[in-house]
Structure formats: structure tokens, C-alpha cells
Amino acid sequence: MGELVVTRREGEEIVLGDPEKPYGIVRVVSIRSDRVRLGFDFPRDISVNRKEVYELKERQYKERGVQ
């Protein structure tokens, strides 16, 4: 999987997927010092997690034997 790096200013957005029917939108809500606040606009059936939450869930699934 490749990594795409983009530069955005406060209030700007990134559309994921086909612009006609996007998977979702990521918006730069605010930038203060070393903190960037992002807003995620995705359908409820698409899971959006911080990486540490994703990794915790992944470990829990593996412990339970769920793939």
C-alpha cells in the first residue's frame, strides 16, 4: 500500500473515492501549534478509528480468535 502525502490549510478538504460517489471526506477543522483537528464525514457503516484504537481492537480480535 502506498502513502499519499498532501498539504491542506484549515477549512480545506480531501475527498476519498470517486467525486461522484465518495467514500467520505476528511476536513482540516483547525490547526493550533502542534495540534491538527480533523473532521471525518463518512457513512456510518464505514469504521473510522485512531490508529491506537484500531490496534487495540485488532489485538482483542486476535485474542478471541476472530479474523
Buried (B, 14 or more C-beta within 10 A) or exposed (E): EEEEEEEBEEEEEBEBEEEEEBEBBBBBEEEEEEEEEEEEEBEEEEEEEEEEEEEEEEEEEEEEEEE
